[in-house]
Amino acid sequence: MNPIKTIQARTVALPIDNIDTDQIIPARFLKTTRRAGLGQWLFSDWRYNADGTPRADFALNRPEARGAQVLVTGDNFGGGSSREHAPWALVDFGFRAVVSTSFADIFRNNALKNGLVPVTVQAQFRRRLLSRPNEPVVIDIERQTIATADGVRAPFPLDSFARYCLLNGVDELCYILKQEEEIAAYESCWGREYSMRAFH
């Protein structure tokens, strides 16, 4: 995972509440454990007609949405099953952040583990973004703020460990492996203490 300090990108608006993981990536595409290629099936049931042709009226299919890396959605994004394929598909499609007023906890955790930033904002700020689709924004991970092109700024919460992982480009496993020497030293010390107690 690459370090993420700031995200400067355009938005695309999908103003639908309660988008669950089966809508993000339908269950029939979960047979793979490969992340690459899942982006083509992102929001598949909404993006494509029954014959497989793209729906011209769907937000992600519009020409102006090409290259947008920040998805602005309705309330309560990512509910449903715990499938990690949902953030995989969003990242593979090209999204680096999702903005909503609330996220399902499991989706938020899965997103952070895969370098996708869930940005939780107040309803008023989200309405501002939804009313101005394709507007460039700057998401600052270190300061935990999102700012519009005209300088309106809003804070968003991010727990300290998730923030550290994003800024340093590590996931939980990489973080643990970096502590290998300290873990070995602790285990060695604990082992000696246990042996001493066993003989008393």
N, C-alpha and C positions, 0 to 999 in steps of 0.2 A: 504494500500500500504506500503510495506517495504521500509525503507531508502535505497538509492543506493548511495554509495560513489565511489566505483570502480567496474568495471566489468572485470574479468580476464577469458577469454574464447577463444575457437577456432572459426575461421571464416568458413563460407561456401559461395561460390561464385555463384551468379546468374547474370551474366553479360548481362542483358537485359535492354534497355532503355524504359522509358515511361510505366512502370508497373502500371496499374491503380487498383483501389479498386475492380473492378469486376473480375480482374484476381487474386487478393489476396484472395478474398472470394466471389465466384459467388452469384448472387442475390437470387438464389433458396435456399440458406442456411440462409437467413436473417429473417426467420419467428420466430426464437427464440430470447429471451431477456437474455438467459443464456450464460455466457462466457465459461463455462466449456464444453469441447467437440468440440469446433469450430476448434481446431488445426488439427483435422483429415481431415478437408475440406480445409485447407490452400493450395492455388494454385491447387485446385482440378482438374481443366481442364487440367493442365500440368502434375500433378503427377500420374494420373490414365488413363488407357486405357478405351475404351468404355465399356468393360465388367467388369470394376471395379478393375482390377488387377493393381498393381503399375508399372509404367514405369521405367525400370531399368536404363535408360539413363538420367533420370531427377536428377538434382543436389541433391535435398533433399532426394532422395531415395537411394543414394549410401551409402555403409557401412561406408565410412570415414566421412560422414556428421553427423552421429549419435552423439548427444551430443553437436554439435556446437550451440553456443548461439548468435553469431554475424553474421548477414546476410549482405553480401557485394553485392550491386546491381549496375545496370547501372544508367544513369542520369534520373532525374525527376521521382522520386518514389512516388507513392500514389495519383496520380491524379484521376479525376473522381468524383464519388459521395462522400458525407460526411459520409458514413456509419462507425460507430464506431466499427462495427464487424471486420474491417480490422486489427486494432491493437489488438483487442481481440484474433483473430485467431493466429496472430504472437506470442503473449505472451503465449497463451495456448499450442502452438506447442513447446515452449521452448526458443524462442528468447528474448533477453534482450536489444538488440540494432540493428539498421539498419544503414549501412554506405552507403552514396551516395554523389554525387556532388550537388544534389538539391532535395528538397521535396516539394510536394504540401502543401500549408499553412494549410489547414483543416486537412490533414493527420498528419502533424507535431504536431498540437495542440491536436488532439485526442490521438496520441501516448504518448505525455508527460503526459496527464491526466491519462493514464493507466500504467505508469511506464515503457514504452518502449522508449529508448533513440534514437532519430534521430541524427546521427553524420554526419554533412556536412563537407566534406573535398575537397581539390583541386583535380583536375583530375589526376595529376601525382601520388599522394599518393594512390588514389583509384586504379589506374592501378597496382601499386605495390602490393596491397592486392589481386586484382583479379588474378595476376600472381602467387600468392602463396596461393592457397586455403588450408584451414585447419591449417593455421598458427595461433599460439596463439597471442592475442593482449591484451593490458591493456587499458581500457577506464577509465580515471580519471575525475569524474564529477566536483570535487572541482576545479581542475586546468584546466578543459576543454581541455584535450589533449587525443589523442589516440596514443599508441606506439606499435611498432612491437617487436618481440622477439629479433631482433638484435639492438634494441635501436633507430630506426628511429621514430621520434615523430612528430605529426602534431596537430595543434590547431583546435578546432571546436567551432562555436558560440552556445551560450545558453543564453536566456534572464534570468535576475537575479531572477525573480519570479519562473520560471520553475526550475532553478537550486536549489533554496531554497526548493521547494516542493520535488524534487527528493532526496536531501540530508537529508531531515527531514521526508520523508515517508508520506507526506500529499497531498491531492488533494485540489482543490479550496474550496470545501464545508467544509472540515476539517479545512482549514486555517481560513475561516470566523467564524466557530463555536468557534475556539480558541480565537477569539476577542469578544466573546459574552459580557463580562463585559464592555469593552470599548464602544461597540455599544450601550448597554443599558444606559450607562452613558451619551453618546452623545445625544441619543434620549430623555432622561429625561431633559437634559439641553436645547435642542432645543424646547421641548414641553413647558417649562417654559417661554422661550423667546417669543414663538409664542403667548402664553396666555397673556403676558404682552402687546404685540403689539396690540392684539385684543381689549384691553380695553382702548387704547389711540387714 
